[in-house]
Amino acid sequence: MTSAIANVPTRSGSRYLQQLCKHWQHNLSVEFTPEHGTVAFPRDARGADWPGDALVTFDAREETLDIRIDASSEGQLEGLKGAVERHVDRFAFREGALKYEWRPA
């Protein structure tokens, strides 16, 4: 298991967390409140290139959206970083590009 964390500066973390979770709940296992959410990406979520289960956790703070990704491999981790960033930025279009500084968990 490999993991990464980013604390994304935004005052709208709760809104983005809820939008992301509602977006992904159509196809994935999702649990969320306005302050905390988890999205489970099962082994077969993306076909044969997906090596195992992964979990993305969101925590909305006053000034940040904290994101943690737990993945089965480095490749999966990098893929999920990109997917999460693209989705958050899509919902945060009014703010412009947000800043993601990923670090090992």
N, C-alpha and C positions, 0 to 999 in steps of 0.2 A: 504494500500500500504506500502510495506517495501522496503528499498533501501540500496545499498552498493556501495562503490567506491574503486578502486585500481589504484594506479599509478605504472605501471609495468616498471622497468628500461630496456630500450632498445633504441638503436639508429635507429631501423628499424620499428618504430611504424606505419608509413605510409604504408609500404609494407604489414605488417601483417593486418592492418585495411582493406586494399583493398582486400587482399586474403580472409579474413573472410567474408566480405560482398559479394564478388563474389560467394563464396562457398554457402552461405545461400540464395542468391537471387533466387535460383532455386525452393525453397519451401516456402519462407517467404517474407514478405514485407520489402524491404531494400532500403535505400537511402544512397548514400555516395559520397564524394569527397576524394582527397588524404589526407585531414586533419581531416575530420569528417564523421562519419557514424552512422546510426541507423538501428537496426534490431528489428522488431516487431514480437513477438511470440504470436499468437492469442490463445484464450481460448482452441480451439480444436487442438493445435499443437502437443500435446502428448497424446491425448485421455482423458479418464474420470478423470485421476489423476491430470490434469492440472486445477487449480481452476479459472483462469482468464487470462486476457491479461498481457503481460510483455513486457518491452522495454529494450534493451541493447544499450548503446550509447558508441561510441569510439571516442577519440580525440587523434590525433598523435601530439606529442610535439617533440622538438629536442632531449630530453633525455628519454622520457617516452611514453608509450601508456596508456592513461588514460581511464579507463573503469568504466561505471556506469550501474548498473542493478536496474531497478524498477520492482518489482514483486508483485503479489497479496497475497502471503503468505510467511512465513519463509521457508517452504519446497520447494516452487518453487524457491525462492532466492538461497537456497543452491544448488539445482539442476542446476540452470543456472550458478552459480559460477564454478561448476565442468565442465560443458559443455564448457564454454568459456575458462577456463584454458587448457583443453585438446586440443581444437582447436587451440588456440594461440601457445601452445607448439609444436603442430604438424607442424605448419608453421615455427616455430623458432628453428627447430631441430639443426641448425648449431650453435646456441648460447648455447644449452643445456637447462636445466630447468630454466625457468624464475621465478622471485620472485613476489608472489602475497600477498600483505598485505591488506586484505579487512577490511574496516571500515564502520560504518553506515554513510549514506549520510545525 
